[in-house]
């Protein structure tokens, strides 16, 4: 049986270490939603902290202006 590998960010590229997609990738988003199931505000604070760090790492790169969508928008309460 394959061992589960968490989908975490490789810094400073902010790509997933497992699948190579822009982090947070779909599996990472699902895991975060599950982990913060009862604390959406905590999830948003955590993601905002990572957004701040990613902004510094990815400054000047293509797509830098879409980081808020990538890190925050998907996690807002619907």
C-alpha positions in Angstrom: 0.0 0.0 0.0 1.5 3.4 -1.0 2.5 5.7 1.9 0.7 9.0 2.1 3.0 12.0 1.4 1.6 15.4 2.6 1.4 18.0 -0.2 3.6 20.8 1.3 5.3 23.8 -0.3 8.9 23.7 -1.4 10.3 27.1 -0.8 11.2 29.5 -2.3 9.3 28.3 -5.4 6.1 27.6 -3.6 5.5 24.5 -5.7 4.1 21.3 -4.1 6.9 18.9 -3.1 4.7 15.9 -4.2 2.9 16.9 -7.4 4.8 20.0 -8.5 1.6 22.1 -8.8 1.5 25.7 -7.5 1.0 25.4 -3.8 -1.6 25.1 -2.2 -2.5 22.4 -4.7 -5.9 20.7 -4.7 -4.8 17.9 -2.3 -3.2 20.5 0.1 -6.4 22.6 0.0 -8.5 19.5 0.9 -6.2 18.6 3.7 -6.2 22.2 5.1 -10.0 22.4 4.9 -10.2 19.1 6.8 -7.6 20.2 9.4 -9.3 23.6 10.0 -12.8 22.2 9.6 -14.0 23.9 12.8 -11.8 27.0 12.5 -12.1 28.8 9.2 -10.8 32.0 10.7 -7.7 30.2 11.9 -7.2 28.8 8.4 -7.4 32.2 6.8 -4.9 33.6 9.3 -2.5 30.7 8.6 -2.9 31.2 4.8 -2.4 35.0 5.2 0.9 34.4 7.0 2.0 32.1 4.2 0.9 34.6 1.6 3.1 37.2 3.3 6.1 34.8 3.1 5.3 33.8 -0.5 5.1 37.5 -1.5 8.6 38.0 -0.4 9.9 34.8 -2.1 8.1 35.4 -5.4 8.4 39.1 -5.7 8.9 40.1 -9.4 7.9 36.7 -10.8 5.1 36.2 -13.3 1.8 35.6 -11.5 2.9 37.4 -8.4 -0.2 39.6 -8.6 -2.5 36.5 -8.3 -1.1 35.3 -5.0 -4.2 36.4 -3.0 -6.4 34.2 -5.2 -4.0 31.3 -4.9 -3.6 31.5 -1.1 -6.8 33.1 0.3 -9.8 33.4 -2.0 -10.5 29.7 -2.2 -10.6 29.3 1.6 -13.2 32.0 2.3 -16.5 30.8 3.8 -19.2 30.2 1.1 
